C-alpha cells in the first residue's frame, strides 16, 4: 500500500494565493478572516516572528507548527 503525501489546499485559498501573489500563510489568514494582529494575539507570537514565517523563514519550525495549530490547519498547508 502506498502512502499519499499530498497536501490538500482548498481551492479558495489557492485562488487568493494566485490572484494576489500571496504566500500560503497570508492566503490562509485572509481565507479564515484573520488579520496579522488577530494571529499575533491568538498565537502569542510577535509581528517579527510572523513576518519571518510569511517570508518563508523557519519553515517547519515550532512557530510555524504553533501558528498552524492556532489556525486549525496542518503546518504543511502553510508552506509554499
C-alpha positions in Angstrom: 0.0 0.0 0.0 1.4 3.4 -0.9 1.1 6.4 1.3 -0.4 9.6 -0.2 1.9 12.5 0.9 -0.1 15.2 -1.0 -1.2 18.3 1.0 -4.8 19.5 0.4 -5.2 23.2 -0.1 -8.8 24.3 -0.6 -9.5 26.0 -4.0 -10.5 29.4 -2.4 -7.1 29.5 -0.6 -5.2 28.7 -3.8 -7.3 31.3 -5.6 -6.3 34.0 -3.1 -2.7 33.0 -3.3 -2.6 33.1 -7.1 -4.8 36.2 -7.6 -2.9 38.3 -5.1 0.6 36.8 -5.4 0.5 35.9 -1.7 2.2 33.1 0.1 0.0 30.3 1.7 0.2 31.8 5.2 -1.2 35.1 4.1 -3.8 33.4 1.8 -5.0 31.2 4.7 -5.2 34.2 7.1 -7.4 36.1 4.6 -9.5 33.0 3.9 -10.1 32.5 7.7 -10.7 36.2 8.2 -7.6 36.7 10.4 -5.6 39.8 10.3 -1.9 39.8 11.5 -3.0 41.4 14.8 -5.5 38.6 15.4 -3.0 36.0 14.5 -0.3 37.6 16.8 -2.8 37.7 19.7 -4.0 34.2 19.2 -0.6 32.7 18.7 1.2 34.9 21.2 3.9 35.5 18.6 5.5 38.8 17.8 4.9 40.6 14.5 8.6 39.9 13.8 8.2 36.2 14.2 5.1 36.2 12.0 6.9 38.3 9.4 9.7 35.7 9.3 7.2 32.9 8.7 5.5 35.0 6.0 8.8 35.4 4.2 9.4 31.7 4.2 12.0 31.7 7.0 11.9 28.9 9.6 9.8 26.5 7.5 8.6 23.7 9.7 9.8 25.5 12.8 8.0 25.2 16.1 6.5 28.7 15.5 5.0 27.6 12.2 3.6 24.4 13.8 2.1 26.5 16.5 0.5 29.0 14.1 -0.9 26.1 12.1 -2.4 24.7 15.3 -4.0 28.0 16.1 -5.4 28.3 12.6 -6.7 24.8 12.6 -4.6 23.6 9.6 -1.6 21.4 9.1 1.9 23.0 9.0 2.4 21.6 5.5 -0.6 23.6 4.3 1.2 26.9 5.2 4.5 26.2 3.3 4.8 27.3 -0.3 
